[in-house]
Amino acid sequence: MSRFTAVILLASILVGSPVNRLESALGPDNDVPGFSPDAASTQLETEDALFDLLDAKSTGRHFRYLTEEPHPAGSERNRRLAEYTRDRFLEYGLEDVQLLEYEVLLPFPREVKVSMLEPFEYEASLREDGYEVDKDSWSSDVGPTYLGMSASGDVTSEVIYANSGNPADYDWLESQGIDPEGKIAIVRYSMPYSYRGFKAWEAQRRGVKALIIYSDPAEDGYRKGEVFPNGPWGPESHIQRGAITYDFIVPGDPLTPGWPSIEGEKRIEESEATSIPNIIAVPMSWRDAKPILESLGGPVAPYSWQGGLPFTYHVGAGPTKVRVKVDMDEGRRPIQVVTGSIRGSEDPEKLVILGNHRDAWVYGAVDPSSGSATLLEAARVLGNLARSGHRPRRTLVLASWDAEEWHLTGSTEWGEHFAGELGKNAIAYLNVDSSTSGPDLAASAVASLNPLIESVARDVIDPNTRRDLFETWQRRREADSSGSGSAELVDNDLGSGSDYTVFLNFLGIPIANLSFDGPYGVYHSQYDNFYWMTHFGDPGFRYMTAMVEVWGRLALRLANAEVYPFDYSAYAKTVAAFLDSLTDIPDVEQKLDLTAARDAAEAWRQEADRLQDLVSRALDSNQPPAPGRFADLNQILLLVERQFLHPEGIPGRPWFKHLLYAPRYTYAAMSLPGVREAVEEQDWELASQQLQLLTERFETVAELMRQAQTLVPQTQVPAE
């Protein structure tokens, strides 16, 4: 009995719904998008072979090695992990294996110090406690605590508490007569989340001298549940490290914005770099922050600003006075990107790229070593598949990025380095950053990939529930007592903060981002380590290994499909919803005429529906696969995402070229960014210009849909 059949039988016994998945996949409603019935059968046999090769013990061995020591970007340990990754790629039979170096701006701290001078003297430890049960929490030197790209300086001033450090928070303080200029602001990592770099941006804009960002127990500590080492939430000394680079302006090496950091390329002066902050910033645990917060006077903070500590929060200013000193070197350091390929048998120049970053702030068990272990296990499995006769039609590229934690550097430099080839040949980029912090599947993607991702979720069994992942997700949504969960598995609101950014926003390549999520309160701390993962996140490495299957199936379907499995009808519907959401902003319906854009998006949807019907008929005819049968059609399909790139980029941020997607400064998703930012600034002339650009692109892709229809091989389908 094959694994596929066995899973169907097991699922029917457990769930009580005897569905023949293979029959469904090969029937008229083909749920293996892009494949004819015979080709789908062959594909599922290949995926069956992939499943048979999975080995959680192998995943676990990689994971233990990856998390044995701290390995931040620029460190010797992270270089050794790059070499380890390269060696495993070679061992597993990957081809064209490369270890590329980019020299980038990567300052390390010489000294970081925070001292309270009034109303009493106190020096923050800026250290995390060790626990006897977890050797990694005390056996390694994790180095000084700092925020990447903090400015250097030594300042002393009164302190204000500014909640999450968002614009509305400073507005409230100013409404109370509290001027942030010249002060030291203490803010918290809070929900809704805003990127620490945005907190620094806003503090700098308000004239704040120095910024302290602390972890409040209301967000990720004891108010959520049991804390480490007894539970998954952060203990009193845990510190969330990170970078504060303004990579929402331009990601990658700040000195080479838009081109790669390789020998012979120019570098701008640091004073010209728009992504480098000019403010001093330090991360802190709530234990270190408590004396500062508790001694603040001034007005009582609003109710929504009150955190989880056992006292009433005040906002200052004073009587608390603090000194913050940060001394960063000015170092440029090499980072390493490792890539390896499995060359395609029929269309080798076309690429499906799987990527994960390798660098961590400390041990990085969840972020990113769970994903790195998954990548290495995927390399082993996919390499074995190729050697056993299951070579994909198109080339798979596996990539281990570096310095993601510092403004998405490695992937951005690589994307800029090979922009020409990628723009011509990349089918999709599939990102797994942190593959596992729990059991809940999460997926975000451009909407054209929604049905493909859902088809994969239906064919992977959840290690806990023993149902397919898609059903597990549905049941989880139904159990959501708030009733506010989306009806869709795949999230199409795409922000930033991970390595897919360069592929989508700069190169116009369809992307997906995958993870298994769960309770996780030790983000970017030394407690994100082997002990945490094996006790709370993924005991037995089952979900890390399940992600190999999800990732592998998705990559192989893109690499082997007869017709690229992009659902442009789903994409057009999503974009229409983006347009509709603009009307939630005051004055839009009075100031902006959306009619032409809506009509163009609807024309795109209608033409995509017609194309989908023709492709379905051609595939359902089950003609024997022939090399090149759909080549011209596929080439047209590959052009669609690229049409949303605008050479000048969105206003004010020329690196971000995609007209449908860009991150907010908070990293949150922002659809139709050129229009939306102009509307929010009440610049109606610019909004109209940006809307016209969008309308023209919708018309272009509708025309591409019409051209594609003429390229679908004509097939006589017998009448029923």
C-alpha positions, 0 to 999 in steps of 0.5 A, spaced: 500 500 500 502 506 498 503 512 503 498 516 499 493 510 499 494 509 506 493 516 508 486 516 505 484 510 508 487 513 515 483 519 514 477 516 512 477 512 519 479 518 523 474 523 520 469 519 518 468 522 511 471 516 506 473 521 500 478 518 495 483 523 494 486 520 488 480 520 484 478 527 486 485 529 484 484 526 477 477 528 476 473 533 472 475 538 478 482 537 478 485 539 485 492 539 482 492 545 479 496 545 472 496 538 471 492 533 466 490 527 470 495 522 468 501 528 469 497 529 476 498 521 477 505 521 476 506 527 480 503 524 486 507 518 485 513 523 486 510 526 492 509 519 495 516 518 494 518 525 497 514 523 503 517 516 504 524 519 504 522 524 510 526 523 516 525 527 523 531 524 526 535 527 520 531 534 521 533 534 528 540 532 527 541 538 523 537 543 528 541 541 534 548 543 530 545 549 527 543 551 534 549 549 538 552 556 538 550 563 537 551 565 530 549 572 528 550 575 521 558 577 521 560 572 526 565 566 525 560 561 527 555 563 522 561 563 516 562 556 519 554 554 518 555 557 511 560 552 510 556 546 513 550 548 509 554 548 502 557 541 504 551 538 505 548 541 499 554 537 495 553 531 499 546 531 497 547 531 490 545 539 489 548 542 483 552 549 481 553 549 489 556 556 490 558 560 497 558 567 495 560 573 499 558 580 500 561 585 504 556 590 507 555 595 513 554 591 519 557 595 525 558 591 532 557 594 539 563 596 543 559 598 549 552 598 551 550 601 557 544 604 561 544 607 567 538 611 571 541 617 575 535 620 578 531 619 583 536 613 585 542 610 582 541 604 578 544 600 572 541 596 567 544 589 567 542 588 559 543 580 560 539 574 561 539 569 566 541 562 566 537 556 568 540 550 570 535 545 566 537 549 560 545 549 558 544 553 552 542 559 557 548 559 561 554 555 557 555 560 551 557 567 551 552 571 547 555 577 547 553 584 548 545 586 548 544 591 542 540 593 537 543 593 530 544 600 526 543 604 533 547 610 532 553 611 537 552 616 542 552 618 550 546 622 552 543 623 559 536 626 559 529 625 563 525 619 561 518 619 558 514 613 557 511 613 550 507 606 550 508 603 543 512 609 540 507 610 534 505 617 532 498 617 535 502 615 542 507 622 541 501 626 539 497 624 545 503 626 550 504 632 546 496 634 547 498 633 555 503 638 554 509 633 554 514 635 549 518 629 547 524 633 544 530 632 547 528 626 552 529 619 552 523 615 550 522 608 553 517 604 549 514 597 549 514 592 544 506 591 543 500 589 539 498 591 534 505 590 532 510 595 529 517 594 527 522 597 532 525 600 526 519 604 525 519 606 533 526 609 532 524 612 525 518 616 529 522 617 535 528 620 531 522 625 527 520 627 534 527 629 536 528 624 542 535 623 544 535 616 545 530 610 545 529 604 550 525 598 547 523 593 552 518 587 552 512 588 557 509 581 560 502 583 557 505 582 550 509 576 551 510 574 558 507 571 564 500 575 562 500 570 557 501 564 560 507 559 563 514 562 562 520 559 560 523 554 562 516 552 564 512 554 558 513 558 552 512 565 554 518 570 556 521 570 563 523 576 566 530 577 563 528 576 556 530 581 551 528 582 544 534 584 540 533 586 533 535 591 528 532 598 527 534 599 520 529 603 516 529 598 511 522 600 509 525 605 505 530 601 502 532 594 504 539 591 503 546 594 504 545 601 506 551 603 502 549 600 495 541 601 495 539 598 489 545 594 486 549 588 489 555 589 494 560 586 490 567 588 488 567 593 483 561 596 485 560 603 488 558 605 495 555 611 497 557 615 504 553 613 510 551 620 510 547 619 504 544 612 506 536 613 507 536 607 511 541 608 517 538 611 523 541 617 527 538 615 534 541 611 539 537 605 541 537 599 546 533 593 547 531 591 554 528 586 559 522 588 563 526 586 569 531 592 567 525 597 565 521 596 571 525 601 576 525 606 570 517 605 569 516 605 576 519 611 578 516 615 573 511 621 575 507 626 570 500 624 568 497 617 569 498 613 562 491 612 558 488 605 560 490 602 553 497 604 555 497 600 562 502 594 561 502 587 565 507 590 571 504 591 578 503 598 578 500 604 575 504 606 569 505 614 568 508 617 562 513 622 565 517 627 564 521 625 570 523 625 575 526 619 572 533 621 569 537 616 565 544 616 561 544 611 555 551 610 552 552 606 545 558 605 542 558 602 535 564 600 530 564 602 523 565 595 520 564 592 514 563 585 514 563 579 509 556 575 509 555 569 506 549 566 501 549 559 499 545 556 493 545 549 490 540 547 484 537 541 482 537 542 474 531 541 471 530 535 465 526 539 460 526 547 462 532 548 466 533 555 465 526 556 469 527 557 476 523 555 482 527 558 488 526 556 496 529 560 501 531 561 508 535 565 512 541 562 517 543 568 521 540 569 528 540 574 534 543 568 538 541 561 538 535 562 533 531 556 534 525 558 531 528 564 528 531 562 523 534 555 525 527 551 524 527 553 517 534 552 516 533 545 518 527 544 514 531 547 508 537 542 509 532 536 510 529 539 503 535 539 500 537 531 502 530 529 500 529 533 493 537 531 492 535 523 493 529 524 489 533 527 483 538 521 483 532 516 484 529 518 477 524 524 479 528 530 477 524 536 476 522 539 469 524 545 471 530 547 476 529 548 483 534 553 487 535 552 494 538 558 498 541 560 505 541 567 506 545 571 511 544 577 515 536 577 514 536 580 521 540 586 518 535 589 513 534 583 509 541 583 506 543 577 503 537 575 499 537 583 497 544 583 495 543 576 491 536 578 488 540 585 486 546 581 483 542 576 479 536 581 477 536 580 470 536 572 470 531 572 475 526 577 472 527 573 466 526 566 469 524 565 476 517 562 476 516 563 484 520 564 490 517 560 496 520 563 503 520 559 510 523 564 515 521 560 521 518 554 519 516 552 526 514 555 533 507 550 534 502 546 530 498 552 526 499 552 519 500 559 516 501 561 509 501 568 505 502 569 498 500 573 492 493 571 490 495 567 484 498 562 488 492 561 493 489 554 490 496 551 489 497 552 496 490 550 498 491 543 494 498 542 497 495 543 504 489 538 502 495 533 501 499 533 507 497 530 514 497 534 520 502 530 525 497 531 531 490 531 528 492 526 523 487 530 518 489 533 512 492 540 514 487 544 510 481 541 514 485 542 521 486 549 519 478 550 517 476 547 524 481 551 527 478 557 524 471 555 526 473 554 533 475 561 533 471 564 538 471 571 536 468 569 529 473 574 526 477 569 522 478 570 515 475 565 510 481 564 506 487 559 508 492 564 505 493 571 507 494 575 501 496 582 505 503 582 504 508 586 508 515 585 509 520 583 514 522 577 511 526 575 505 521 574 500 521 582 499 526 583 494 523 578 490 516 581 490 517 588 491 523 589 487 523 583 482 516 582 481 516 574 482 510 571 485 512 569 492 509 565 498 511 565 505 510 559 510 510 557 517 507 553 523 505 558 528 504 557 536 505 560 543 512 564 542 514 569 547 522 568 547 523 571 540 530 574 538 532 572 546 537 567 548 531 562 550 529 561 543 534 555 543 534 548 543 531 547 550 525 551 548 524 548 541 524 541 544 520 542 550 514 547 547 515 548 540 516 542 536 518 536 540 520 530 536 521 535 530 515 533 527 512 540 524 519 542 522 519 535 517 512 536 515 514 543 513 519 539 508 513 536 505 509 542 504 515 546 501 517 540 497 510 539 494 509 546 493 516 547 489 515 540 485 508 542 483 511 549 480 517 545 477 513 540 474 506 543 472 504 542 465 501 549 465 504 554 471 499 553 476 497 561 477 490 562 478 489 569 475 482 570 476 483 569 484 488 574 483 483 579 480 478 578 485 483 580 490 485 586 487 478 588 486 477 587 494 483 592 495 480 597 490 474 596 494 478 597 501 480 604 499 473 607 500 474 605 507 478 611 507 474 618 508 473 622 502 475 617 497 469 616 494 468 624 493 475 625 491 477 619 487 473 616 481 475 608 482 470 606 476 475 605 470 480 601 475 474 597 477 472 596 470 479 594 468 480 589 474 473 586 472 475 585 465 482 582 467 477 577 472 473 575 466 479 574 461 482 570 466 476 566 467 475 564 460 483 562 460 482 558 466 476 554 462 480 553 456 486 551 460 482 546 464 479 543 458 486 542 455 488 539 461 482 534 462 483 532 455 489 528 458 493 529 452 500 525 453 505 530 455 509 533 450 515 538 451 513 545 449 506 543 448 504 549 453 511 553 452 508 559 449 502 559 454 507 559 460 511 564 457 505 569 457 503 567 464 510 568 467 509 576 465 503 577 469 506 579 476 512 583 472 507 588 469 506 591 476 513 593 477 513 601 476 521 603 474 520 609 478 517 605 484 512 608 489 512 615 490 518 617 496 520 609 496 523 608 489 526 601 491 519 598 492 517 598 485 510 593 485 504 597 485 500 592 488 504 591 494 509 595 499 510 594 507 508 600 511 513 603 515 511 598 521 512 592 516 504 591 516 501 590 509 499 595 505 495 594 498 496 599 492 501 603 496 502 609 491 494 610 491 493 609 499 499 613 501 497 619 497 490 618 499 492 618 507 496 624 505 490 627 502 494 628 496 489 627 491 492 629 485 498 624 486 493 619 488 489 620 481 496 619 478 497 612 481 490 610 480 491 611 473 498 607 473 494 601 476 488 602 471 493 601 465 496 595 468 490 592 469 488 593 462 495 590 460 494 584 464 487 583 461 490 583 454 495 578 456 490 574 458 487 574 451 493 573 448 494 567 453 487 564 450 490 564 443 496 560 446 492 554 449 492 548 445 486 546 441 483 540 444 477 536 442 473 534 448 468 529 447 461 530 449 458 527 455 
